[in-house]
Amino acid sequence: MRITVQVMIESDGQNAPELHEVARLDRRELDPGTVGLQLEEAKQLLASMQEVIVAEQVSRCLADRVACPDCGRARRHKDARTIKLRTAFGRLQLPSPRWRHCPCQPRPRKTFSPLAEILPERTTPELLYLESKFSSLVSYGLSARLLGELLPLGRRLHATTVRRHAHAPAERLEGELGAERAMFINGCQRDWEALPRPEMPLTVGLDGGYVHACEQPNRREGWFEVIAGKSMPTDGTAKCFGFVQTYDTKPKRRLHELLKAQGMQANQQITFLTDGGADVRELPLYLNPQAEHLIDWFHITMRLTVLEQMTKGLDQHTALAAADEVERLKWFGCRSIGGSYAGAGMTPRA
């Protein structure tokens, strides 16, 4: 059995549709190795289809722009070049002619390339998105290998390319973040009371941890501290963020913009749950006048567990009395903090 795959292009006018053959498949008896499309066949089919589609798009784009928009005369041809475009389905070389500007209007340049102006980036947004998405989950090298296995990229994708493409939007967003400030509270109590009724309370969890290198030269080198957090509105989608404490220069601004994106108002209640460390305690200071800080239940129980272990070294009578006090303290903390956890859809555990 022979299967022919064709692409039909229909124009807006009265011209007959154009047929382009993009693939031929041969199939014999049905078995697990021949059922449906194989990966290499699918990659070749997608690449061939894209070449036909893009060629038609470029041809019509140039035909629509050859006439001067001011006087309608056809622009004169200067020379012909090609530009390379990388997409998720292949690497294309597109004809990019250079035209002379019409003399009917003054122009800053005598010549221009319409295709280069329409496609200033040589990589499509979809491929950039895939590179950024996978590189945020695994290493740059594994991301390049995975995309090369699944997509007809046309040439080998290098880890340095993935890294450069992933860093470009990150640097742009970093530039748009704004300057760091010690205080983000503006206005006074009268201004806050005049604000519309806020949404339900926000609960933000913050915690820090250390990442150590597998071969650190000494105890002072080869490690760094990471602070991660999660903002959980009562109704809505939770958002996460993280930064390296010794590298990030705008941690408060980053957290403020995250809460602002979730609709935070100055009259809205916010509860910060941390491990009680100095770094994470200072981070949410002066972000919101209605904010409160609590030590999260996990780290409270860690301290209570230490107290329970200490009571075992006392005499029997004192140990029983101390154990009762620790148990009372545990349940007192559970009742006090339980409301904050319940607002975030969480349950405190001992």
RASULTA-V67504 format. One record per residue. RES is the residue in one letter. PSI is psi in whole degrees, -180 to 180 (NA if undefined). NEAR is the number of other C-alpha atoms within 8 Angstrom. Layout:
BEGIN
res=RES psi=PSI near=NEAR
res=RES psi=PSI near=NEAR
END
This chain:
BEGIN
res=M psi=130 near=5
res=R psi=131 near=7
res=I psi=126 near=8
res=T psi=129 near=9
res=V psi=125 near=8
res=Q psi=154 near=9
res=V psi=127 near=10
res=M psi=126 near=8
res=I psi=119 near=7
res=E psi=127 near=8
res=S psi=166 near=8
res=D psi=-19 near=4
res=G psi=-152 near=4
res=Q psi=7 near=5
res=N psi=152 near=6
res=A psi=149 near=6
res=P psi=148 near=8
res=E psi=133 near=7
res=L psi=133 near=8
res=H psi=125 near=8
res=E psi=127 near=8
res=V psi=-20 near=11
res=A psi=152 near=10
res=R psi=130 near=8
res=L psi=136 near=7
res=D psi=129 near=7
res=R psi=140 near=9
res=R psi=-131 near=6
res=E psi=149 near=5
res=L psi=128 near=7
res=D psi=169 near=6
res=P psi=-25 near=5
res=G psi=-13 near=4
res=T psi=-3 near=11
res=V psi=134 near=7
res=G psi=-148 near=4
res=L psi=139 near=7
res=Q psi=161 near=7
res=L psi=-46 near=7
res=E psi=-37 near=6
res=E psi=-41 near=8
res=A psi=-41 near=9
res=K psi=-43 near=12
res=Q psi=-38 near=10
res=L psi=-45 near=10
res=L psi=-42 near=10
res=A psi=-42 near=11
res=S psi=-42 near=10
res=M psi=-41 near=10
res=Q psi=-40 near=10
res=E psi=-42 near=9
res=V psi=-45 near=10
res=I psi=-46 near=8
res=V psi=-37 near=8
res=A psi=-42 near=9
res=E psi=-40 near=8
res=Q psi=-44 near=8
res=V psi=-42 near=10
res=S psi=-45 near=8
res=R psi=-34 near=8
res=C psi=-46 near=8
res=L psi=-37 near=10
res=A psi=-36 near=7
res=D psi=-22 near=7
res=R psi=3 near=8
res=V psi=-26 near=8
res=A psi=142 near=9
res=C psi=131 near=12
res=P psi=-15 near=5
res=D psi=-47 near=6
res=C psi=-14 near=6
res=G psi=-2 near=7
res=R psi=150 near=7
res=A psi=137 near=7
res=R psi=146 near=11
res=R psi=146 near=8
res=H psi=130 near=8
res=K psi=-61 near=9
res=D psi=178 near=7
res=A psi=133 near=8
res=R psi=-177 near=8
res=T psi=149 near=9
res=I psi=148 near=9
res=K psi=132 near=9
res=L psi=126 near=11
res=R psi=124 near=12
res=T psi=176 near=12
res=A psi=-12 near=10
res=F psi=25 near=12
res=G psi=168 near=13
res=R psi=120 near=11
res=L psi=146 near=9
res=Q psi=111 near=8
res=L psi=137 near=10
res=P psi=126 near=8
res=S psi=87 near=12
res=P psi=152 near=13
res=R psi=133 near=13
res=W psi=156 near=12
res=R psi=140 near=11
res=H psi=147 near=12
res=C psi=137 near=9
res=P psi=1 near=5
res=C psi=-22 near=6
res=Q psi=144 near=6
res=P psi=137 near=5
res=R psi=149 near=6
res=P psi=-25 near=4
res=R psi=154 near=6
res=K psi=-32 near=7
res=T psi=163 near=9
res=F psi=162 near=9
res=S psi=109 near=10
res=P psi=-38 near=11
res=L psi=-38 near=10
res=A psi=-31 near=9
res=E psi=-36 near=7
res=I psi=-35 near=6
res=L psi=71 near=7
res=P psi=-33 near=6
res=E psi=139 near=5
res=R psi=9 near=8
res=T psi=133 near=9
res=T psi=151 near=11
res=P psi=-33 near=6
res=E psi=-43 near=8
res=L psi=-38 near=11
res=L psi=-39 near=11
res=Y psi=-44 near=8
res=L psi=-41 near=8
res=E psi=-44 near=14
res=S psi=-39 near=11
res=K psi=-48 near=8
res=F psi=-35 near=9
res=S psi=-18 near=14
res=S psi=-13 near=7
res=L psi=-38 near=6
res=V psi=-178 near=8
res=S psi=165 near=8
res=Y psi=-40 near=11
res=G psi=-45 near=8
res=L psi=-36 near=10
res=S psi=-44 near=14
res=A psi=-42 near=13
res=R psi=-41 near=9
res=L psi=-46 near=8
res=L psi=-36 near=11
res=G psi=-31 near=11
res=E psi=-34 near=7
res=L psi=-27 near=8
res=L psi=149 near=10
res=P psi=71 near=13
res=L psi=-20 near=14
res=G psi=-26 near=7
res=R psi=166 near=6
res=R psi=135 near=6
res=L psi=122 near=11
res=H psi=153 near=8
res=A psi=-35 near=11
res=T psi=-34 near=7
res=T psi=-45 near=8
res=V psi=-42 near=15
res=R psi=-44 near=10
res=R psi=-43 near=8
res=H psi=-33 near=11
res=A psi=-33 near=12
res=H psi=-26 near=8
res=A psi=-54 near=8
res=P psi=-30 near=8
res=A psi=-41 near=8
res=E psi=-37 near=8
res=R psi=-44 near=8
res=L psi=-35 near=8
res=E psi=-39 near=8
res=G psi=-29 near=7
res=E psi=-3 near=6
res=L psi=-34 near=9
res=G psi=166 near=7
res=A psi=154 near=6
res=E psi=146 near=9
res=R psi=149 near=7
res=A psi=-29 near=6
res=M psi=136 near=7
res=F psi=9 near=9
res=I psi=122 near=9
res=N psi=153 near=4
res=G psi=-167 near=7
res=C psi=-178 near=6
res=Q psi=-37 near=6
res=R psi=-39 near=7
res=D psi=-39 near=8
res=W psi=-37 near=10
res=E psi=-23 near=7
res=A psi=-9 near=6
res=L psi=154 near=9
res=P psi=166 near=4
res=R psi=128 near=4
res=P psi=170 near=9
res=E psi=-177 near=6
res=M psi=163 near=9
res=P psi=154 near=11
res=L psi=143 near=13
res=T psi=126 near=15
res=V psi=123 near=12
res=G psi=132 near=11
res=L psi=139 near=13
res=D psi=152 near=10
res=G psi=153 near=9
res=G psi=163 near=7
res=Y psi=135 near=8
res=V psi=123 near=8
res=H psi=142 near=8
res=A psi=149 near=7
res=C psi=-27 near=4
res=E psi=74 near=5
res=Q psi=136 near=10
res=P psi=-35 near=6
res=N psi=-178 near=6
res=R psi=-19 near=6
res=R psi=-15 near=5
res=E psi=161 near=7
res=G psi=22 near=11
res=W psi=161 near=10
res=F psi=158 near=10
res=E psi=133 near=11
res=V psi=130 near=12
res=I psi=124 near=13
res=A psi=152 near=11
res=G psi=164 near=11
res=K psi=125 near=11
res=S psi=123 near=12
res=M psi=100 near=12
res=P psi=156 near=13
res=T psi=-43 near=11
res=D psi=115 near=5
res=G psi=-173 near=6
res=T psi=132 near=6
res=A psi=150 near=8
res=K psi=145 near=8
res=C psi=157 near=8
res=F psi=165 near=9
res=G psi=157 near=8
res=F psi=162 near=10
res=V psi=122 near=10
res=Q psi=-40 near=9
res=T psi=-2 near=6
res=Y psi=-44 near=6
res=D psi=130 near=8
res=T psi=-4 near=5
res=K psi=55 near=8
res=P psi=-40 near=10
res=K psi=-41 near=12
res=R psi=-40 near=12
res=R psi=-45 near=9
res=L psi=-39 near=10
res=H psi=-43 near=10
res=E psi=-34 near=9
res=L psi=-47 near=10
res=L psi=-36 near=10
res=K psi=-37 near=9
res=A psi=-22 near=7
res=Q psi=13 near=7
res=G psi=24 near=7
res=M psi=134 near=9
res=Q psi=161 near=9
res=A psi=-21 near=9
res=N psi=19 near=10
res=Q psi=137 near=12
res=Q psi=133 near=9
res=I psi=132 near=12
res=T psi=124 near=13
res=F psi=125 near=13
res=L psi=119 near=12
res=T psi=179 near=14
res=D psi=2 near=10
res=G psi=-1 near=8
res=G psi=155 near=7
res=A psi=-41 near=6
res=D psi=-49 near=6
res=V psi=-23 near=14
res=R psi=-37 near=11
res=E psi=-24 near=7
res=L psi=-48 near=8
res=P psi=3 near=10
res=L psi=137 near=8
res=Y psi=33 near=9
res=L psi=-31 near=11
res=N psi=135 near=11
res=P psi=-19 near=8
res=Q psi=14 near=9
res=A psi=147 near=10
res=E psi=152 near=7
res=H psi=131 near=9
res=L psi=148 near=10
res=I psi=131 near=10
res=D psi=159 near=11
res=W psi=-33 near=11
res=F psi=-46 near=9
res=H psi=-26 near=9
res=I psi=-46 near=9
res=T psi=-29 near=10
res=M psi=-43 near=8
res=R psi=-38 near=8
res=L psi=-35 near=10
res=T psi=-39 near=8
res=V psi=-41 near=8
res=L psi=-39 near=9
res=E psi=-40 near=10
res=Q psi=-34 near=8
res=M psi=-32 near=8
res=T psi=-22 near=11
res=K psi=-17 near=8
res=G psi=0 near=7
res=L psi=169 near=8
res=D psi=166 near=7
res=Q psi=-46 near=6
res=H psi=-47 near=6
res=T psi=-36 near=9
res=A psi=-41 near=12
res=L psi=-42 near=8
res=A psi=-42 near=8
res=A psi=-39 near=9
res=A psi=-38 near=10
res=D psi=-40 near=8
res=E psi=-40 near=8
res=V psi=-40 near=11
res=E psi=-42 near=8
res=R psi=-42 near=8
res=L psi=-38 near=8
res=K psi=-48 near=10
res=W psi=-28 near=8
res=F psi=-43 near=8
res=G psi=-35 near=9
res=C psi=-42 near=10
res=R psi=-35 near=8
res=S psi=-40 near=7
res=I psi=-18 near=12
res=G psi=-34 near=11
res=G psi=-39 near=8
res=S psi=-40 near=9
res=Y psi=-39 near=11
res=A psi=-34 near=9
res=G psi=-26 near=10
res=A psi=7 near=11
res=G psi=28 near=7
res=M psi=163 near=7
res=T psi=124 near=7
res=P psi=142 near=10
res=R psi=144 near=5
res=A psi=NA near=5
END
